[in-house]
């Protein structure tokens, strides 16, 4: 049967035959065009050679592990990546977000949550591509953080930060609401496009990566600050909350 034209395309890289088959079948029934492979090296090649809307990938894989695939893929492609790994493997989550993952799903997970995560990424990507304004080329002499909607990245004194789409949308939202504390629930709903759950650390991970990347390009005029019990705010260092 020929794949339907226009359906969102998902590449699943998962070596567990039971989980892989279940994900393949479920996402297919939900209206996605799904390609499934069980080997890391083959998965990397497919992700490079074909245009997928989302890559869903286990971290522990034969041939090439998921973090290595992500590292190599990010050298040339910005395809959204959702990583899967055992619940509690926090080191894997941190490494994944640091290497450019867009989301993380701890095993075991429900098919409903998987579908919601994929749909949220597809909505964010569609929003990013919608009527992008033309920006003047970045200038090296400005001390202002420049937002590039086309690249989904920020520019400061000659350097791009290397943000992922999710990180960019979070920082852009905080920037539009500068000096206003935005709750975790708001950021999950309006930026990550899903409900807030206490066990979900992905927002915290994204914020941590934004801080690290802004520091790396020398931007210190403002910072993303944690307001305990409330949420996050982008503000200057000397501004009292």
GIRANOR-V47298 format. One line per field, one symbol per residue. phi: phi as a letter, one per 30 degrees, with the letter a starting at -180 (. if undefined). Layout:
phi=???
This chain:
phi=.ddddjdecccccadddddedddeddddddjccccbbcbddddddddddbccdbccbdddbdiaddddddeddddbbceebccbadejdddddddddddjdcabbdddbddddeddddddddddddddddhdddcdeecdccccdcccddchacbbhibddiddedddddddddddceicdcdeeddddccdiaddbeddcdddddddddedddddcidbdbbdcdceiblbbcaddccdc
